[in-house]
Amino acid sequence: MSTKQVFGTLVSAEDALDTILGRVKPVMDTEMVGLHEADGRVVAEDLKSTLNVPAFDRAAMDGYAVIAEDLAEAAMLRTVGQAFAGKPFTKAIKRGECVQIATGAPIPKGANAVVMQESAVVVGSAVSFRIPVKRGEHIATKACDIGKGQVVLRRGTILGPGQIAAIAIIGKAKVKVYVRPKVLVFTTGDEVAAPGKPLKSGQVYDCNSFALLSVAARSGAEVTYRPNVKDTPDALKKVVTEASKQFDAIVFSGGTSVGAHDFANEVVGALGHVHVHGVAIKPGKPVLFGSVGRCAVFGMPGYPTSCLLTAKLFLAPAVRRMAHNHSLDRAQRTVTLGHEVKQDKTKQILLPVKVDDHDVAWSTFKDSGSITSLSESVGYIEIDAGDGVVQKGSAAVVRIIR
């Protein structure tokens, strides 16, 4: 592998993403998980209820269960008992009687309405009512929330607190979900050391892997971290060959440009296919996407700012597709530019910014190698290619990095 590396024709970010999303496939394996570990997972089948919710007519608020016809005019009713959630009043009430009832308690037999506690006055063992009530008032009827046989959640639903509560309320302790795509993350380079280990002369700590781990995990992947791979074609080839048989995607940073120690394009091309190598964005041009067998391979630039920005642009949506997560990461904020920005003639600029209390955006970009370009930002603004200047005060949209 001694062929000189060169970029092919640079493609736009939009075309690169279309290529990537056109080639990654959703993971179809499923598994059953308990509700305590279901948050963020994707439902793999339509989920039907086997019971009614509520299973009985129940009080919608604290008050008194009555027969509505008794209150056609002001009336005094005798209290014959109490009803609480889990402790119902088991007898039937008759005309002239009422039962004190708590929210959620079953409606006693014979009763057909609930009067709010605030609308009643206790007089010894009786209760005075001075306003009429309609049949069914303040009663949640049987199956008014969920009916037996009703589809509670559709296949493809992303589970959050509300959806998990809906599964629990129909009595299911587990739910069938799609298996998370398995993603391996590592970085390349003899100069990279894992955090926590002493640095040798000329080394830097690996920050890219942990940024990539976060992006992939937040997008729905089961992530695995591997210590960095040496700067040789054989070392990279060995790791990619083995990992492609075990993982749905491989993501690494470094080695994707065209320098003497950039072997990613050669290695991936020799083992499989390179579909994208070089995107017309700044920073982040040396992005690589390929495939080895069924495994997607992402090569991100080695500089931290470039690495994280391209991960948000390309890796995140690809992992979401593999994970059946059809939601789009659209968090954004409309701002005003605090300074002018000169366009690049051939590449789209991804400009990291911070935003002040007056919704004015200011660049945090130092250079592609400075991680604080992003750690001090809330997101980035896309500046289209051109030969002009985007003026101070112009409206812009910040794409939030979370």
N, C-alpha and C positions, 0 to 999 in steps of 0.2 A: 504494500500500500504506500507507494511513494509518489503517486500522481499529485501534481500541484492542485490545491483546492481553490475553487473559484465559486462565486455566487452565480446562480442562473439569473434569469430575468426576475427582478424584484416584482412581487405581486402586491396588490393593495391589501390592507388589513381585512376588508370585507371579503375579497376573493379568497384569502387565506383561510378565514373562518368558514366560509362556505365549503371549501375543500375538506377541512377537518371534520365538520359536522356531517358531511356527506359520506365519510368513511368510518367514523366510530359508530358502533352499534350498541343498543341497550343490552344490558346483562339480563338474561331471561330466567336464571335460576331463582328459586324462591326459598324461603324458610319461615318457620313460625317463631315469633318472638313474644315475650311477655310484655305487658303494657308498660312496665317500669323501664323498658329499654326500647320502646317504640318511637320515641320522639325523633322527628326528622326522617323517619323511614317512609317508604312509598308502598301503599296498599297494592297487593298483587291480584286481587279479585274483588268483584262486587260483594259487599258485606250486607247481608240481610238480617233483619231482626227476627228472632223466634218468639218474641213476646210483645205485648203492648206496653207502652210507656206514656202515662202512668198505667198501671195494671188495674186501677180502680178510680172512681171519681174521688177527688180530694180537694181539701180546702186550699184556696189560693192565698188566703191571709188569715191572721188571727181574728177570732170573733165568735159568732154563735150560729150554729146550724139550726135552721128553722124550716117551717113549712110556709112558703111564700104567701099562701092564701090567708094565713093568720094575721098578716101585716097589711091587709088592704087599707086599714086605718090604724091609728095609734093603738097599741096593745101591750098588755103585760103578760109575759109567758113564764111558765114555771121551769126552772133549770133542773133537769133530771140526770145530769152526768157530765162527764168530760171526755174529750177525744184528743189524743196526741199522736204524732207520727210514731208508728210502731206499737201504739197502745190504743186501738180503736174502741169506740163505744159499741158494744155488741148487740144492744137491743134496738128495737125500732121506736122512733118517737111518734107521738100522737098529736092531734090537734091541741093547741094550747101549751105545748111543751117546746123546749129548746135544749141544745147541748152546747156547752162551751167547747170550742174547737181551736186547735193550733194549726198553723200553716203546714200543709203536707199530710194532715191526718185524713183518713178515709171518711167520706160523708156517711153519717149514720143512715140506716134504712128509714125511709119515710121522709127524710129531709130533702129539700130541693133548692135550697139557697143558703148563702152565708151572709150574715150582716157583720160589717166591720165592727171591731171592738169599740172604736171611737164613736159609733152611732148608737151605742146601747148604754143604759144606766142600770146598775145593779141595785136592786131594792130587796134586801134580805135574801131569800132563796128564789126570788123572781128577777126578771129583767124587763125593763121598760124600753119599748121601741116606739119611736115617734115618726119614723119615715117608712114609706112602703119599700118593698124589695121585689125584684123580678125573679121568676123561676130561672135557675141556673146561674144567678149572679154570684161572682167570686168563687166559682167552682171550676177547677180544671178537670175536664171530663176524661174518662178512660180513653186511652190511645190518642189523645189530642196532640201529643208530641211525636210519638212514633207508633205506627201500627204494625201488628204482626205481619211478617212477610215483606215489609217495606225495605227498600234499599237505603241503608243508612249512610254508607260511604261507597263511592265509585272507585273502581280500579284506577290507579294512577294518582289517587289523593295523597298529598304529603301530610303526614301526621304531625299535628301540633296539640297543644293542650285541649282545645275544644273537640277535636276529632277523637283524641284518646278518651276523653270523658264520655263521648257518645258510644264508643265501643264498650266501655265499662258499664254504662247504664243499661245495656242490653245483656249484661251478664257474661260477656266473653273475657277470659283472662289472657288469651293470646290472639294474635292476628297474623295472617299470612302477608308477608312483605317480600319485595324483591331483594335479593342479595346485593349488598353494596359492591360496586366495582373495586377490585383489588389493584392498588396503585403503589408501585415502588418508586421511592424518591432517593436520589443521591446526587452528589456533585463530583466533578472531575477536577484533577489538578494536584500536583505534588505540593503546591504552595498552600493547600487548604487543610486546616486542622479542625477537629471536632471541639466545640466549646467544652471547657472543663479540663482540657489537656494543655500542657505547657507548649508554648509556641517555639519553634526552632527559627533560626535566622531566615528571614525572608518569607515566613509563613503568615497567613491571616486566618481568622476563625471563619468557619462555614456559617454564613447566615442565610444563604439562598435555600438550602435544603429545608430549613424550618419555615421559611416563608412559603415554599411550595407545599410542604406538608399541610400548612394551615389552609391554603387555597383549595387543595384537593379535598381535605376533610370537610370543610364548610360547604363544598359542592356536592357532598354525598358519598365520598369514597372511604373505603377502609385502607388506611395508609400504612406503609412500612418504610422505615428509614434504614438506609445502608450507609456505612462509612464510605468516605470518598474513594473514588477509583483512580488509580495511577494514570499518569499522562502517557499511555502507550496504546496503540491500536489493539494489541492483543488483550490487554486488561479490559478495555471497554467491550471488545467483541465477546469475551468470555462472560461478562456480566449480562450483557444484553441477550446473548444466546440462552443462558440459563433462565433469566427472568422472564423472557417472552413465553416460556412454557408454563409459568406459574401465575402470571399477573395479567390483568386486562390492559394495563397501561404502565409504561415506564416513563418517568420524568427525571431529567437531569439537567444540570446547568454547567456551562463551560464546554469548550471544544467544538462549538457550533459555527465559529467564524471561519476564516480562510488562512490563518497563520500556520506556522510550522508545526505547532502542537495541537492543531484543531482537526481531530480525526472523525468526528461524529458523522459527517456526511458520507465519508468513505465506508465506515463500519456499517451504518444502517443500510446504505445502498447495497453493500455486499451481502448482507444477511436477509434483506427484504427489499423494500421500495422506499424511496424518498419522494414525498408528494409536495412538500413545500420546503424551500431553503432560501430564505431571504425575503423580508417583508419591507415595504416602503414606509417605514415608520421610524421616528427618531425620538427617544432612544428605542432600541430593540430590534434593529435590522436583522441580526443573525439568528433568526428563529428557524428551527427545523422541526418538521413533522413528517413522520414516516410510519411504516408498519412492518412488523416481522411476524409472519403468520397472522394470527388473529389479534396480536397484541399491538396497540397503538404506542408509538414512541414520540415523545416530545423532548426536543433539545432546546433549552432556553439559554439566552446570553449569560455570560459569566458575571457581568457587572450587576450589582444588586438592584439598582433602580430599573434597569432594562429587564432583569429577570422577573421581578414582581409585576411590573406593568404588563408584560407579555403573558404572564401566567393568568392575570385577570382577563385579558383579552381573549385568549385562546384555550388555555387549560380549563378554566372554570366552566365555560359553556360545554366543552367536550365531556367533562366528567358528569355534569348535570344530565347530559343526554344519555350517557351510559347508565346513570343511576335512575332513569325514568323521571327525573325531576324537570318538569316542563316549565317551571317558573323561570322568569327572566330576572336577572340581577339589574333592576332598573333604578336603583336608588340614585337619585340625582338632585341637584340644587341649582337653581338659576341665580347667577351672580353678575356683578359688574367687574370688569377688569380694572385693576388698580394701576396698571402700567401698559405700555404698548408691547406687542409681541411681534417680532419679525418672522415672517413665514419662511419655511424651507422650500426651495424651488421644486424638489422632487419627492420629498417625503412628508407624510403627515406627522406633526409634532404632538407628542403626548406630554403635556406640561403639568407636572405636579404642583398643586397649589394649597395654600391655607386660606381660610375665609374668616374675615373679622366680623365683629358684631353688627356691622352695617352692610353685610352681604357683599363686601368687596373682596375679590380674590387677588392673592399675591403669590408669585412664583416661589417655590421652595427648592427649585432645581439648582443643584450645584454642579454635579457631573454624574455620569452614569455609574461611577464607582462609589458614590456617596450614599450610604443607606439612609442618612438623615433627609435626603431629598424626599423620601416617602414617609419616614417615621414622624416628620414634622408636618405632613400634609393630611388633608382629609380626602383627597382624591385627585383627579387629573382632568384637564380640559383638552379636548381634541382640536388642534389647529390644522386646518386643511392645507395641503401643499399649495404653494403659490409664490409670487415674487413681490408681494406687497407687505404691508404692516397691518396688523389688527390693532386698532387704535385704543388708547386708554379710554375707559368709560363704556366700551362696547359690552353688550350683553353676551354672556357665555353660560354654558352648562357644565357644571362639575359632576363628573361621574364618581360617586362615592366609593372608596375602597374600604370594605369592612371585613 
